[in-house]
Amino acid sequence: MEKLLNNKQFCRILVFLLLVLLIGIRVFEKQLFYDPLMLFFKGNYQNQNLPNFESAKLFLNISLRYFMNTLLSLGIVYIIFKDKAQLVFLCWVYLGLYVLLILVFAFLLLNAESPDYLVLFYFRRFLIQPIPLLLFVPALFYQKMMNKS
C-alpha cells in the first residue's frame, strides 16, 4: 500500500474518488439521512416553528454524517500529506470539534427560539458539511511550506 501511495497518479485518482464520495453524501443526503431540519431551513424559517422531529434519530443521523465526512476528509489529508502524526492530531481535532459542535447544536435545538434559528443553522451546517477539510488542507500546506524554509 505504501508503494501505491507514493504513486502520484494513483494518489490523484484516490483523492478524486474520495471527493466524489463527499459529493455523493451531499447529493444523496435526503435518501441517506433523517433530517427534518433540511426542508425547514430551505424555507422562510425565521417566522416558523421548528418541525417535529425524533431527537435521538436526528442526532444519530447528524453524527453518522459527520463521521462519514470525517473519515473521507482524513483519507484525503493522509493521501496528500502522508504524515501519520498529522493524521492522529487531526483525529483528535475532529473529535474535539464534534463534541463541541454537537453539544452546542443540542442546546440550541432543544432550547431554540425564533431568533436562534440562524445560529442553529450554522452549527448544523458545520456538523453536516466537510468544512474542516477546507480549513485544514490549506493550513497544512502552509505549515509544510514553513517547515521547508
C-alpha positions as CSV (number, residue, x, y, z in Angstrom):
1,M,0.0,0.0,0.0
2,E,2.9,2.4,0.8
3,K,4.2,1.8,-2.7
4,L,0.8,2.8,-4.2
5,L,0.6,5.9,-2.0
6,N,4.0,7.0,-3.5
7,N,2.5,6.9,-7.0
8,K,1.3,10.4,-7.7
9,Q,-1.2,9.3,-10.4
10,F,-2.8,6.8,-8.0
11,C,-3.0,9.4,-5.2
12,R,-4.7,11.9,-7.5
13,I,-7.3,9.3,-8.5
14,L,-7.8,8.2,-4.9
15,V,-8.3,11.8,-3.8
16,F,-10.7,12.4,-6.6
17,L,-12.7,9.3,-5.6
18,L,-12.9,10.4,-2.0
19,L,-14.1,13.8,-3.1
20,V,-16.7,12.1,-5.3
21,L,-17.8,10.2,-2.2
22,L,-18.1,13.5,-0.2
23,I,-20.2,15.0,-3.0
24,G,-22.3,11.8,-3.0
25,I,-23.1,12.3,0.6
26,R,-24.3,15.7,-0.2
27,V,-26.2,14.7,-3.3
28,F,-28.0,11.8,-1.7
29,E,-28.5,13.4,1.7
30,K,-32.3,13.1,1.6
31,Q,-32.1,9.4,0.9
32,L,-29.3,8.6,3.3
33,F,-30.1,10.7,6.4
34,Y,-33.1,11.6,8.6
35,D,-33.1,15.4,8.9
36,P,-36.4,17.3,9.1
37,L,-34.4,20.5,9.5
38,M,-33.3,20.3,5.9
39,L,-36.6,21.4,4.5
40,F,-37.2,23.8,7.4
41,F,-34.0,25.8,6.6
42,K,-34.8,25.9,2.9
43,G,-37.9,27.9,3.5
44,N,-38.7,31.1,5.3
45,Y,-37.8,29.6,8.7
46,Q,-37.4,32.8,10.7
47,N,-41.2,33.1,11.1
48,Q,-41.9,29.4,11.6
49,N,-41.8,26.9,14.5
50,L,-39.3,24.1,14.4
51,P,-40.7,21.0,12.7
52,N,-41.5,17.9,14.8
53,F,-38.5,15.6,15.0
54,E,-37.2,12.5,16.8
55,S,-34.3,13.8,18.8
56,A,-32.3,10.5,19.0
57,K,-32.8,9.7,15.3
58,L,-31.8,13.2,14.3
59,F,-28.6,13.3,16.5
60,L,-27.7,9.8,15.3
61,N,-28.0,10.7,11.6
62,I,-26.2,14.0,12.0
63,S,-23.4,12.2,13.9
64,L,-23.3,9.5,11.2
65,R,-23.0,12.1,8.5
66,Y,-20.3,14.0,10.5
67,F,-18.2,10.8,10.9
68,M,-18.6,9.8,7.3
69,N,-17.4,13.2,6.2
70,T,-14.6,13.0,8.8
71,L,-13.3,9.6,7.6
72,L,-13.3,10.7,3.9
73,S,-11.6,14.0,4.9
74,L,-8.9,12.3,6.9
75,G,-8.3,9.9,4.0
76,I,-7.8,12.9,1.7
77,V,-5.5,14.6,4.2
78,Y,-3.4,11.4,4.7
79,I,-3.1,10.8,0.9
80,I,-2.0,14.4,0.3
81,F,0.5,14.8,3.2
82,K,1.4,11.1,4.1
83,D,2.1,12.1,7.7
84,K,0.7,9.8,10.4
85,A,1.4,12.3,13.2
86,Q,-0.8,14.9,11.4
87,L,-3.4,12.3,10.9
88,V,-3.5,11.4,14.6
89,F,-3.6,15.1,15.5
90,L,-6.5,15.8,13.1
91,C,-8.4,12.8,14.5
92,W,-8.3,14.4,17.9
93,V,-9.2,17.8,16.4
94,Y,-12.2,16.3,14.6
95,L,-13.3,14.5,17.7
96,G,-13.0,17.7,19.8
97,L,-14.9,19.7,17.1
98,Y,-17.6,17.0,17.1
99,V,-18.1,17.1,20.9
100,L,-18.2,20.9,20.9
101,L,-20.4,21.3,17.9
102,I,-22.9,18.6,18.9
103,L,-23.3,19.9,22.4
104,V,-23.9,23.5,21.2
105,F,-26.2,22.2,18.5
106,A,-28.2,20.1,21.0
107,F,-28.5,23.0,23.4
108,L,-29.7,25.3,20.6
109,L,-32.1,22.8,19.1
110,L,-33.7,21.8,22.4
111,N,-33.9,25.5,23.6
112,A,-34.4,27.1,20.2
113,E,-36.5,30.2,19.9
114,S,-37.1,32.1,16.6
115,P,-34.0,34.4,16.9
116,D,-31.7,31.5,17.5
117,Y,-32.5,29.7,14.2
118,L,-29.7,31.3,12.3
119,V,-27.1,30.2,14.9
120,L,-28.7,26.7,14.9
121,F,-28.5,26.7,11.1
122,Y,-24.7,27.4,11.1
123,F,-23.9,24.9,13.8
124,R,-25.9,22.2,11.9
125,R,-24.0,23.2,8.8
126,F,-20.6,22.7,10.4
127,L,-21.8,19.2,11.5
128,I,-23.1,18.0,8.2
129,Q,-20.7,19.6,5.7
130,P,-16.9,18.8,5.4
131,I,-16.0,22.4,6.2
132,P,-13.0,21.5,8.4
133,L,-11.4,19.9,5.3
134,L,-11.5,23.2,3.6
135,L,-9.7,24.8,6.5
136,F,-7.2,22.1,7.3
137,V,-5.7,21.4,3.9
138,P,-4.5,25.0,3.3
139,A,-3.3,25.2,6.9
140,L,-1.3,22.0,6.5
141,F,0.1,23.2,3.2
142,Y,1.2,26.4,4.8
143,Q,2.8,24.5,7.7
144,K,4.6,22.2,5.2
145,M,5.9,25.2,3.3
146,M,7.1,27.0,6.5
147,N,8.9,23.8,7.7
148,K,10.8,23.6,4.3
149,S,12.2,27.1,4.7
